[in-house]
Amino acid sequence: MTPKPPRIVLGSTSRYRAELLRRLLTDFTPSAPGTDETSLAGEIPAARALRLAVAKAAAAATGIHDALVIGSDQVAELDGQLLDKPGTADRARAQLTASSGREVHFHTALCLLDTRDGRQRTHVDHTCVRFRELGAAEIDRYIEREQPWDCAGSFKCEGLGISLFESIDNRDPTALIGLPLIALSRLLREAGFTLP
């Protein structure tokens, strides 16, 4: 008799991550990890992303013994400074103005926690986005149309935000949206989960 595959838990309330995961799986359970996302003193952006991805997976795995739990986090960086989710139009405008004509680096971390044996498999994806020179009026039009308050870097690359760029350099286009599916597929296979 074939053993029952583990259930999949997504340790996130992000609709973007859930939409991406649906490309691979139709049956998974979203779970709010409730993780403190405060940066630690001296923490570099990629390390912060990985620490939070692991913490989200661990928090979502609490009390679960038969699942593969996915945690993911993304940190945007401009000249070593973090670009958090803007939350407001004014902060989004400031982020996009600062990013105009420059490169912004995104670190998207992934943790797959197997609650059957406690093993953690991790990956960090790096994406470099080069912005075009953006005028104040086009920034305002973009913000009004997409309202990217919950997006690190103040854009949605899967929407109109793609028009703000000169180029994107990465190995996995889904990483920039928030969940690197190429790496996740590999980690799931390593954990014994059959894809496709």
C-alpha positions in Angstrom: 0.0 0.0 0.0 1.4 3.4 -1.0 1.9 5.7 2.0 -0.3 8.8 2.1 1.6 11.9 1.0 2.1 14.6 3.6 -0.2 17.5 3.6 1.2 20.9 2.5 0.9 24.0 4.7 1.7 27.4 3.4 3.0 29.5 6.4 1.7 32.8 4.9 -1.4 34.9 4.5 0.0 36.5 1.3 -2.5 36.2 -1.5 0.5 36.5 -3.9 2.2 33.4 -2.5 -1.0 31.5 -2.4 -1.7 32.3 -6.1 1.8 31.1 -7.0 1.6 27.9 -5.0 -1.7 27.1 -6.8 0.5 26.7 -10.0 2.0 23.6 -8.4 -0.7 22.3 -6.0 -4.4 22.6 -5.6 -4.6 21.1 -2.1 -2.8 23.1 0.6 -3.7 24.8 3.8 -2.7 28.5 4.4 -1.7 29.3 7.9 -0.9 32.7 9.5 2.5 32.3 11.1 2.3 35.5 13.2 6.0 36.1 13.0 7.7 39.3 14.2 9.4 40.7 11.1 11.6 43.2 12.9 15.2 43.4 11.6 18.0 42.4 14.0 20.9 44.9 14.5 23.5 44.5 11.8 21.5 41.9 9.9 22.2 41.8 6.2 19.1 41.6 3.9 19.6 38.0 2.6 20.1 36.8 6.2 17.0 38.5 7.3 14.9 37.0 4.5 16.2 33.5 5.4 15.8 33.9 9.2 12.2 35.0 8.6 11.4 32.2 6.2 12.6 29.7 8.7 10.7 31.4 11.5 7.5 31.5 9.5 7.7 27.8 8.6 8.4 26.9 12.3 5.5 29.0 13.6 3.1 27.5 11.0 4.3 24.0 11.9 3.4 24.3 15.6 1.4 21.2 16.6 1.5 19.6 13.1 3.2 16.2 12.7 2.4 15.1 9.2 3.1 18.0 6.8 5.5 19.8 4.7 5.4 23.4 5.8 6.4 26.3 3.5 7.8 29.5 4.9 9.0 32.3 2.6 10.1 35.9 3.0 11.3 38.6 0.7 13.6 41.6 1.5 14.2 44.4 -1.0 17.4 46.4 -0.8 18.5 49.7 -2.3 22.2 50.6 -1.6 22.2 48.4 1.5 19.0 50.0 2.9 15.8 47.9 3.3 12.7 48.8 1.4 9.8 47.4 3.5 6.2 47.3 2.3 5.3 50.9 2.0 1.8 50.8 3.5 0.9 54.3 2.2 0.9 56.2 -1.0 3.5 58.7 0.3 6.0 55.9 1.2 5.4 54.1 -2.1 6.1 57.4 -3.9 9.3 57.9 -2.0 10.5 54.3 -2.7 9.8 54.5 -6.4 11.4 58.0 -6.6 14.5 56.6 -4.9 14.6 53.6 -7.1 14.3 55.6 -10.4 17.2 54.8 -12.7 18.8 52.4 -10.2 19.1 48.8 -9.2 17.1 47.2 -6.4 18.1 43.8 -5.1 15.5 41.3 -3.9 16.3 38.4 -1.6 13.6 35.8 -1.6 14.1 33.1 1.0 12.3 29.7 1.2 12.2 27.1 4.0 10.5 23.7 3.6 10.0 22.2 7.1 9.2 18.5 7.2 7.3 18.0 10.5 7.7 14.2 10.2 11.4 14.4 10.9 12.1 18.1 11.7 14.3 18.6 8.6 14.6 22.1 7.2 15.5 22.6 3.5 16.3 26.2 2.5 17.0 28.3 -0.5 17.6 32.0 -1.1 17.0 33.5 -4.5 18.5 36.8 -5.6 16.9 39.1 -8.2 18.3 42.4 -9.5 15.7 44.8 -10.9 16.9 47.9 -12.9 14.3 50.7 -12.9 13.9 53.1 -15.8 14.2 56.8 -15.1 10.7 57.5 -13.7 9.0 60.9 -13.8 6.8 62.1 -10.9 3.7 62.0 -13.0 4.1 58.3 -14.1 4.9 57.3 -10.5 1.7 59.0 -9.4 -0.3 57.3 -12.2 1.2 53.9 -11.3 0.5 54.3 -7.6 -3.1 55.3 -8.2 -3.7 52.4 -10.5 -2.1 49.5 -8.6 -1.9 50.7 -5.0 1.1 48.6 -4.1 1.0 49.2 -0.4 1.7 45.5 0.5 4.6 45.0 -1.8 8.3 45.3 -1.0 9.7 47.9 -3.4 6.3 49.4 -4.1 5.4 47.6 -7.3 3.7 44.5 -8.6 5.9 43.0 -11.3 3.1 40.6 -12.3 1.0 43.6 -13.2 1.6 47.1 -14.4 4.8 47.4 -12.4 6.6 45.6 -15.1 6.4 48.8 -17.1 8.7 50.5 -14.6 11.7 48.4 -15.4 14.6 48.4 -17.8 15.5 44.8 -16.9 15.1 41.9 -14.4 18.0 39.6 -13.8 17.2 36.3 -11.9 17.0 32.6 -12.3 13.4 32.2 -11.2 10.8 34.8 -12.3 8.4 33.7 -9.6 10.9 34.6 -6.9 10.3 38.3 -7.5 6.5 37.8 -6.9 7.4 36.2 -3.5 7.7 32.4 -3.8 10.5 30.8 -5.9 8.6 27.9 -7.5 11.7 26.4 -9.2 13.5 26.0 -5.9 10.2 25.0 -4.1 9.6 22.2 -6.6 13.2 20.9 -6.0 12.8 21.0 -2.2 9.4 19.2 -2.4 10.9 16.5 -4.6 13.9 16.1 -2.1 11.3 15.7 0.6 9.7 12.8 -1.3 6.7 14.8 -2.6 5.8 13.9 -6.2 5.7 16.7 -8.8 4.2 17.0 -11.3 
